[in-house]
Amino acid sequence: MSITAAELKSNLSKYLELSEREDIYITENGKIVAKLSNPNADRVEMAKSLFGIIPANITLDEAKAERADNI
C-alpha cells in the first residue's frame, strides 16, 4: 500500500494497525521516502519457509550427519 505523508499524519493509528499485516510505503512529492512495516514479519516468513525442509521420515541426528557430510 502506498500513502502520502499527509495521509499518514492524519490517520497514524489506522496505518500503524495496517502495518502489522502489510508494508506501507509513504510518499512525498510522488517519491517513496519511507516504509512502515512489522519488524517481526521477516522472521515469520523465514520460519514458514523452513517448514518441510527436513523430511518427516528422517531423524534430526540423521539430518545433521547428512549436512555435515555435505560441508
C-alpha positions in Angstrom: 0.0 0.0 0.0 1.2 3.5 -0.8 0.1 6.6 1.0 1.2 10.2 1.2 2.9 11.7 4.3 -0.1 13.9 4.9 -2.4 10.9 4.9 -0.1 9.2 7.4 -0.2 12.2 9.7 -3.9 12.4 9.6 -4.5 8.7 10.3 -1.4 7.4 12.0 -3.2 4.9 14.3 -5.0 3.4 11.3 -1.8 2.8 9.4 0.1 1.5 12.4 -2.6 -1.2 12.7 -2.4 -1.9 9.0 1.4 -2.2 9.1 1.1 -5.3 11.2 -0.3 -7.1 8.1 1.3 -5.3 5.2 4.0 -2.9 4.2 3.0 0.7 3.9 5.1 3.0 1.6 5.0 6.7 2.5 5.4 9.1 -0.4 6.2 12.7 -0.6 6.0 14.7 -3.8 5.4 11.4 -5.6 8.5 9.6 -4.4 8.8 6.9 -1.7 10.5 8.3 1.3 9.8 5.7 4.0 8.4 2.2 4.6 6.3 1.3 7.6 6.4 -2.4 8.3 6.1 -5.0 11.0 9.7 -5.9 12.3 8.7 -9.4 13.0 7.2 -10.2 9.6 10.5 -11.2 8.1 11.2 -13.7 10.9 7.7 -15.2 10.5 8.2 -15.6 6.7 11.6 -17.1 7.2 10.3 -19.6 9.7 7.4 -20.5 7.3 9.9 -21.1 4.5 11.9 -23.6 6.7 8.9 -25.8 7.5 9.2 -29.0 5.5 12.9 -28.8 4.7 13.7 -31.9 6.8 11.6 -34.8 5.6 9.3 -36.5 8.2 11.0 -39.9 7.8 14.4 -38.7 8.9 15.6 -38.0 12.5 17.3 -34.8 13.4 20.6 -36.6 14.0 20.5 -38.1 10.6 19.8 -34.7 9.0 22.7 -33.2 10.9 25.0 -36.0 9.8 23.9 -35.6 6.2 24.5 -31.8 6.4 28.0 -32.4 8.0 28.9 -34.7 5.1 28.0 -32.0 2.5 30.2 -29.4 4.1 
